[in-house]
Amino acid sequence: MPIKIKSNPLVSVIIPVYNEEKYLSHCLYSLNKQTYKNIEIIIVDDGSTDKSVEIASKLDLVLIKQNHKGSGTARNLGAKRAKGKILLFLDADMKYDAKHIKKLIQPIIREGAVGTFSREEYVANPQNIWSRCWSINSGLPITRRIAKNAPKRLGVYRAILKEKFIQTGGFDSSKGYFDDGTLETKLGQKAIFAPGAISYHYNPETLKEVYLSSRWIGRSGKFKRNLENMLRFSILNSSRISFNKTLRGAPLLFFIFKIIYDLGMFSGIFLSNKKVEK
């Protein structure tokens, strides 16, 4: 039976942060401009060593600190402190359209949905060469983070009823990069698409960011330490893929990108002892 909630519930926006000083101000500014006002913002700092905490401390929000344990653990900690009927799990390296929260929670309030996601997620920095290469490597247009024809139900929950989240026991932080998809298994159902919930995600902008992000993905545990993946992320295969991509219109610098990206993946899969976040 659907859980009934009032039409203007308190929404808890939970944002895990790890060394996001470059993007955090953009994220928080966009949340301050939301048309839906009944929100609390909870920043969970995951052991940042940059100015992320300093930036968050200047604003009227809830700031929680933990040692570096990963975003799944940070989200779970934020949920424990949340007072809202609906939880929103957003990212610090994103900025949000003014109606994002309003649109994201509408199916929950009006249709009794357990949770929602948005497939209207665009690239915030398509002018950056390494951002464009990231999209090309993902098989997406340089302006999109999620394919336009993505299913109307996905396993990644951006918004969810707090009561249902508590029943699941939270995210499985051992999954690393892919921990945000673990609620689907526990709930036995996918989140539904919330039309109009537009957001903009920053792709990695430097080769260092490309390496760290791909290493984080490699550490997730999703990729096995086997010969197949050793060959898949080898320099020889990286060169082959780069050559084919450039023949089909990718920029020449994609060759460098692919080497760095696959080096990060290789490092995350084969050289890391711990499956932790970047």
Secondary structure, 3 states (H helix, E strand, C coil): CCCCCCCCCCEEEEEEECCCCCCHHHHHHHHHCCCCCCEEEEEEECCCCCCHHHHHHCCCCEEEECCCCCHHHHHHHHHHHCCCCEEEECCCCEEECCCHHHHHHHHHHHHCCCEEECCCEEECCCCCHHHHHHHHHCCCCCCECCCCCCCCEECCCCEEEHHHHHHHCCCCHHHHHHHHHHHHHHHCCCEEECCCCCEEECCCCCHHHHHHHHHHHHCCCCCCCCHHHHHHCCHHHHHHHHHHHHHCCCCCCHHHHHHHHHHHHHHHHHHCCCCCCC
